[in-house]
Amino acid sequence: MMVQWCHPEKLFIEKQDIGKIIGKGGRVKRLLEKELEVKISVSRIGGVKIEGTPMQTYLAINVVSALILGFNIEAALQLKNHEFILEVHSIKDFAKSKSRQKEIKGRLIGTAGRVKEVIEELGGVELSVKDNKVALLGKIEDVAAARDAVRSLLRGAKHSRIYKWLEHKSRRYKE
């Protein structure tokens, strides 16, 4: 008989984020448990318990974090691949006042989400802007390029300059 070491991890999330972990009819939770080979328990007050091996637990925490940050389940599960990472940046590091933070979020999202779409398309990443956080999910090298683009926009760079730079990076990377 083989005994597998179980490493429980407890997280606490906002009550409004519980549904992101459970999903309609428990679909997301079941999928997470199956894909990540863990056991997940979620309390009504936001306690999340994840049980599995240390590696499975670590991976599940990253996937749950991605879900809470606004990524869909398919994007979040890309983190199973060791070439993918999740990187989170605080908008507060670039703007202290609430009005400036709101302005910066608008620059990152754009009208009807167009700026976000362009960064995702040219950068080869998934991007989420939630509260005062900007999250990037993708392959390590793509996230590195998108990070530079996002930071430049947060510092006030012109969109057209960032688009051209990302386009150049994208073309160079494909060659």
C-alpha positions in Angstrom: 0.0 0.0 0.0 1.4 3.4 -1.0 0.8 6.4 1.3 0.8 9.8 -0.4 1.8 12.7 1.7 -1.0 15.3 2.0 -0.2 18.9 2.3 -3.2 21.0 3.4 -3.2 24.7 2.7 -5.7 27.3 3.9 -6.5 30.5 2.1 -9.0 33.2 2.8 -10.8 34.9 0.0 -13.5 37.6 -0.3 -17.0 36.3 0.0 -17.9 37.7 -3.4 -15.1 35.5 -4.9 -16.4 32.2 -3.6 -18.5 31.6 -6.8 -15.4 31.9 -8.9 -13.9 28.9 -7.2 -17.1 26.8 -7.0 -18.7 27.8 -10.3 -22.3 27.1 -11.4 -23.4 23.8 -9.8 -19.9 23.2 -8.5 -18.5 22.7 -12.0 -15.4 24.8 -11.5 -14.5 23.2 -8.2 -14.9 19.7 -9.7 -12.8 20.6 -12.7 -10.1 22.0 -10.4 -10.1 18.9 -8.3 -9.9 16.6 -11.3 -7.3 18.6 -13.3 -5.0 19.5 -10.3 -5.6 16.2 -8.4 -6.4 18.0 -5.1 -9.4 18.2 -2.7 -10.9 21.7 -2.3 -13.2 22.7 0.5 -14.8 26.2 0.5 -16.6 27.7 3.5 -19.4 30.3 3.4 -17.1 32.9 4.9 -14.3 32.6 2.3 -12.1 29.9 3.8 -10.5 27.7 1.2 -8.7 24.5 2.1 -6.7 22.7 -0.5 -5.3 19.3 0.1 -2.8 17.4 -2.1 0.9 16.9 -2.5 3.1 20.1 -1.9 3.4 20.5 -5.7 -0.3 20.0 -6.4 -1.2 22.4 -3.6 1.2 25.1 -4.8 -0.2 24.8 -8.4 -3.8 24.9 -7.1 -3.1 28.1 -5.1 -1.8 29.7 -8.3 -4.8 28.6 -10.3 -7.2 29.8 -7.6 -5.4 33.1 -7.4 -5.8 33.5 -11.2 -9.5 32.8 -10.9 -9.9 35.3 -8.2 -8.0 37.9 -10.3 -10.6 37.5 -13.1 -9.1 34.9 -15.4 -11.4 32.2 -16.8 -10.9 28.6 -15.8 -9.3 27.7 -19.2 -6.7 30.5 -18.8 -6.1 29.7 -15.2 -5.5 26.0 -15.9 -2.7 26.9 -18.3 -0.6 27.3 -15.1 -0.4 23.5 -15.0 2.2 23.9 -17.8 5.6 24.8 -16.2 6.2 27.3 -19.1 3.3 29.5 -17.9 3.3 32.0 -15.0 1.0 34.4 -13.2 2.4 37.8 -12.4 0.6 40.4 -10.4 1.4 44.2 -10.2 -0.2 46.8 -8.0 -1.4 49.9 -9.7 -0.8 51.7 -6.3 2.9 51.4 -7.0 2.4 53.8 -10.0 -0.3 56.1 -8.6 -1.1 57.2 -5.1 -4.4 59.1 -5.6 -7.6 57.2 -6.3 -8.4 59.4 -9.3 -5.0 58.7 -10.8 -5.4 55.0 -10.2 -8.8 55.1 -12.0 -7.2 57.0 -14.9 -4.4 54.4 -15.2 -6.9 51.5 -15.1 -8.7 53.2 -18.0 -5.4 53.5 -19.9 -4.8 49.7 -19.5 -8.3 48.7 -20.4 -9.2 51.3 -23.1 -12.5 52.0 -24.7 -14.6 48.8 -24.9 -11.5 46.9 -23.7 -9.5 47.6 -26.9 -6.1 48.3 -25.2 -6.4 45.2 -23.1 -7.2 43.2 -26.3 -4.2 44.6 -28.2 -1.8 43.8 -25.3 -3.2 40.3 -25.1 -3.0 39.7 -28.9 0.4 41.3 -29.5 1.9 40.2 -26.2 0.6 36.6 -26.3 -0.7 36.8 -22.8 -4.0 37.0 -20.9 -4.4 40.3 -19.0 -6.8 41.1 -16.1 -7.3 44.4 -14.3 -9.1 44.0 -11.0 -9.4 46.4 -8.2 -5.9 47.9 -8.0 -4.1 45.0 -9.5 -2.9 44.1 -13.0 -2.3 40.5 -13.6 -0.6 38.8 -16.6 -0.8 35.1 -17.4 1.2 33.4 -20.1 4.5 31.9 -21.1 7.4 33.3 -19.2 9.0 35.1 -22.1 5.6 36.6 -23.2 4.8 37.8 -19.7 8.2 39.5 -19.5 7.5 41.5 -22.7 3.9 42.3 -21.7 5.2 43.4 -18.2 7.4 45.9 -19.8 4.6 47.2 -22.0 2.1 47.4 -19.0 4.7 49.2 -16.8 5.4 51.7 -19.6 1.7 52.4 -20.0 1.4 52.8 -16.2 4.2 55.4 -16.3 2.4 57.3 -19.1 3.9 56.0 -22.4 1.8 56.6 -25.5 -0.3 53.6 -26.6 1.0 53.8 -30.2 4.6 53.5 -29.1 3.7 50.4 -26.9 1.8 48.8 -29.7 4.7 49.2 -32.1 7.1 47.8 -29.5 4.9 44.8 -28.8 4.5 44.2 -32.6 8.2 44.3 -33.1 8.8 41.9 -30.1 6.0 39.6 -31.5 7.6 39.4 -34.9 11.1 38.9 -33.6 9.9 36.2 -31.3 8.1 34.3 -34.1 11.3 34.3 -36.3 
